């Protein structure tokens, strides 16, 4: 029997009228699909509001309580959508992440999906119901509520689609597909009809907000057809596939920007074996993901180590560095939140020389200073000042895409 998983983001269920719009889409889809699972995010702005409330009460809220708090947003949205579907004669049931069988492991607020137990979902589908699952959440081995990190509803949708061997997974957003850059920053950005899993995963991990990187990785692992399309029109969207078709891929397919970055530097630490291992071991213990790493050349037996992390983790990372500094004997800890990461991505870089030179030259012509650099096989990322980041995207998009 045909099965589709459709995920609707926060803007798609932002108010009651938008929820009614989703109901119309589901009603239409029932003529094409025998079984339908809907995954929803919290209503637009709801998660950020709850985070503000928590931080107004505590500078560092306990992870368990944050997870219990934040999962309420998706539960509200899923219940409202199920009510709206039932009101027009479409049998539906809302399920929390735990009820949907999503089992997790790892730290609160950044849990990972361990397995899916689909018995409850299959039972409801067999009874002819549309299942509306709350995204972003699951339960751990102790039956504690956990969340899957920012964008976790994408991961919920892909995980359910993979576990239930769905025919496809559709991600509905406020844009009509994946663009070569954020259309709000680059009016000339172009919608891509298709993009490879590899390129999409790189763009997502480097700041493109259309999909969570972990969800793309999981879809690629199971070779799951993935489509990104608008919740508000009938366009074809963007198909994400194992490899883009075409004789040769361009050097750069897309430009992304991540404005939620912080740079932390621990200065004048002893330049001896084991220092970096101890520092990064402590960061790993707290599930803090480090992005860029720069260690300066040793001077008088001392060195500086700079890292970048997501700004949501900056305060915790800074505290770990302060504690580490006490045992290392380092001189100072500094933190810089006035940065952003801008990246160019394309599988064509594998076979084309000179891409880095063009990146650096284009930014230099616009008098944009580069603070840090990192590369992968299919991407080049630079750290710049926040004030320069939007223009950096436009400059690089013009240089490579037009």
N, C-alpha and C positions, 0 to 999 in steps of 0.2 A: 504494500500500500504506500502511495506517495506521501512523503513527509517533508515539510518545510519548517525551518525555524526563522522567525522574523524578530529582529531586535529593534526596538524603538527607543531613541535617546530622549534626554530630558526635555529638549525643545519640542519634541513630537507629542509629549503628554503634559505640556506646560500649564494647560488650563483645561476646563471642561469642554470647550469647543474643540481644542486639539484632540482630546480623548475621543470625542465623537467622530473626528476625522479618521482616527485609527480604526474605529469600529467599521466605518465605511470600507476601508481597505481590507479588513478581515472578511467582511461580508462578500466582497468581490473575489477574494482569494479562495473562498470555499468552493467556487465553481471549478478551480484548477487543482486544488490540493485536497486529498482525502483526510489528511491529518495536519493540524497546525499547532505549533507551539510559539507563543509570544513571550519574549523577554523584554522587560521594561526597566529603564533607569528611573531614578527619582525625578519628580517634576523639576523643571529648570530652576536653579537657584536654591533648591531645598537643601542639598548637601552642604553647600557653602554656608548657608544660614545656620545650620546645626553646628558646623565647625566653629563659626564665630561665637555662638552661644557657649560652647564648651570652653573655648580659650578665654572668654570673658570671665569664666569662673576659676580657671586654672591655667597657668602657663604651660604645663605639660600634663594634659589629661591622661589617665590610665588607659592603655590600649584596649583592654577588655570593654571598658565602659564606652569608649569611642565607637567600637564596633557595634555594640548593642544600640547605641544612639543612632548611628548613621544608617543602619539597615532599615530603620523605620521609614525612611523616605521611599525606598523601593517597594516596601510592603503597602504603603498608602497608594502608590501609583498602580500597582498590580490589582489591588482590591477594587479601586475605582474603575479600572478598565473592565474587569470581570463583571461588575455591576452593570456597566454600560452595555456590554455585549448581551448579557442576559435580558436587559430591558427591551432589546429589539428581536428577541427570540433566538439568539445564538447561545446554546448551552456553553457555559464557561466556568472555570474554577481557577482561583488564584492560589499559588503555592509559594511559600517562602523557599529560600535556597535549601534549607534543611529538608523541608517536605519534598522538594524536587529531587532529593538524593545527592546533593553536591557535598562531598566530603573533602575536607581541606586539612592541610598541615602547615606548620610554620608560624611566624610571628603574627600577632594581632595587627590589624590594619594593612598587612602585606602578606596575607596567606596565599598558599598555592593550592590548586586543585589536585587532590590525591587520587580520587576516583569518583565515579558516578554510579549510583544505585537507582536505575530508572523504573523500578517496579511500580511506584505510585503514579508516575507520569503515564506509563503504558496502560495502567488500569483506567485512568481518566480518559485517555485517547480511545480506548476500546469502547468506552461508554458514549462516544460521540461528542465529547466536550473539546472545546478549545482550551488548552492549558496556558495560563498566564503566569509565568514564573518571575519572581522578583530577582533582578540581576544583582551583581556586585557582592554576593554573599553566599555563605555555606555554613557548615558546622564542622568542628574538629572532633577528635576521638572522644572528647569529654562532653560532647553536645553543647559546646560553647559557640555562640555566634561569632563568625569571622567575616572579614571583608577582604576583597581581592585586589585592593589598590585602585588608584584612579583609572577610570575606564574599564573597571572590572566587569561591567555588564556585557561588554563585547566578549570577554572571556567566557562568561556564563553561557552566552548564546552559542559560541563555537564549541565549547565543551559538551553541551547537550546535543548539538547537531552531530558531533563526532561519535559520541557514545550511542546514540540512537540510529546511527547510520542514515542521517537525513539526506535527501536528494540535494539540498543546497541550504545555505545560510545567508540571509539577507539582512544587511545592516542599514537601517533608515536613520538619516541625519538631517541637519538643516541645510546641507549642500547636496547638489545632484551628482555626487561622485567624488573621485579623487582628482585633485587639481595639481598642476605643476608647481603651484605655490598657493598660499592662502589668498583667495580672491579679494579679501578685505584689504590686503596689503598691496597686491599686484592685480589691478583691474584687468590686465591682459592675460592673466593666467588661463591656461587651457585645461579643459577636462580631458582626462585620459580614458579612452574606451577600455583599455586593459593595462594591467601592470603585473609584473612578476611578484610572486610571494617574497622573493629575496629583496627586491627594491622596496616593496611596501613595508616589510618588516624594518628595514633600515630607516626609511622615512619616519615611521611611527616611533621608533626608538630615539630618533633625533629631534622630536618635537612636533611632528605633524599630528594633529589632534583627531583626525578623522577615525582612527582605529587604535586600539591598544596593541602594542607590539607583541605581547604574550599571546594575544588571540590570533594574530597572523601566524606566529610560530606554530601554534597548535593546529591551525587549519592546514598549514603546509605539511605538517607531520602526517596528517590523515588524508591529504590530497582532497580536501573538502572544498567544493565550489563555493566561492565567497563573492558576494555582490554588495557594493556600497551604492546606495541611491537615496534620492530625496524623499522625505516623508510627505512633501507638499505638492509634488507633481508626478507625472507618469513617465519621466525620462528613463532611459535604459541604465543610467548610472555607470559604474566602473566594475569590470570583471577582474578579479584577482586570480591569477592562474600560475601554474608551475613555472612557465617561461613565456615571456612576451614573444609574439610572432614578429617576423621581419627579418630581412637579410642581415642587417647589422643594427645594433642598438646605438642610440646617440650616447655621447659621453655622459651627459647629465639628463635625467628624466624629471627631476624635481628639486626644489629648494625648500628647506624647512627652517623654522626658527623655534627655539626653546627659550622663553624668557624667564622660566622658573629655575634658574641656576644660581648657585653660590660658589664662590671660590674661597677655600680655606688654606692658609699657609702656616706651617710650623717652622720657625726659623732657628738657625744655629743649633741643630741637633748633631750629636756625634756621628761622624761618617764611619760607621763600623757595621759589620754583619749582624743581622738580627733586628736592627732598629725598624726598618720598613716592615718586616714580617710581623713584629709585635703590634705596630700601629694598625696595619690593615687587618690583622687578625681580630683586633678589638672592634673595628668597624664592622667586620663580617659577622661577629657574634650578635650584633644588634640589627642585623639585616639591612645595613646601610649600603646602598649601591653606589660605588665610586665610579665616576665617568672618566674624566681626564686626570692624568698623573704627570707631574713634572718634578724632577729632582735636579737641582742646580749642581754645577761642578763644585767639588769640595774645595774649601778655602780654609787653611789652617786646621784641617781635621774636622771641620764643621760643614754642614750642608743645610739647604732649605728644601722642604717638600711641600708642593702645592697640589691640591686636588680640587675637583669640582664635583658637586652633588646636587641633587634636586633640592630646591630651596625649602621644601617641606621637611627635609631631613637635616637642614643646616644646623639648627640649634643643637640637636642631639649629637651630630658629628663634631661640632665645636667643643661640646662638653667632653667627649671622648678624647679629643686632641689635647685639651687642657689637662685631663687626668694622665694621659700618656706623657705629656711634657714634664710632669713632676718627676717621673721616673727616668726620663731621657736626659733631663737637665737642659732642655732647649731654652732659648732666650725669650721668644715671644710667639703668640698665636694671633693671627689676623684673619678677619673675615670680610669679604667683599660681596655684597648682594647686588651691586650695580653692574651686573654683567648679563649677557645673553649668548646663546650658542646658535650659530648659523651654519647650515650644512648644505652641501650639494651631493646628490645621490644619483648613481646610474651604473648599471652593469657594464656599460660601454667603457668605463674607466679601466676595466681589466685589460683592454687591448689598445687603448689610446694613450699616448704620451702627452705631457704638457698640460694636463688639466690643473694641477696645483699651481703652476706658473700663471695660468690665466686667472685663477681665483685670486691670487695675491696681487697681480697687476691690476685687475679690475677694482679691487678694494683700495689699492694705493692711489689710483687715479681719482677716486672719490674722497681721498684723504681720511680713510677709515683705518684706524690703528688696530692691529691684531695683537691680542694679549696671550693667547695660547692656541695651539694647533694639535689636532689629532686626525688620524687617517685610518681607514679600513680598506679592504680590497675594492669596495664600491662606493666609498664616501670620503669626503674631506670636510672637516668641521673646524671652525674658528670661533674663538671667544672674543667678543667685542663689547664695548660699552652699551648699556641698554639704549641710550639715546641714538646710537648708530645702527641698532639691529634691524629696524624696519627698512632703512635705506639700504643696508647690506643685502637684504633679501631682494629688493628691487634691482640693485646693481647686478647681482649674480644671475638673476632670472633673465635680465636683458642680455648679459654676456653669453649665456649658454642656450637660452630657449627663444628669446626674442620678445 
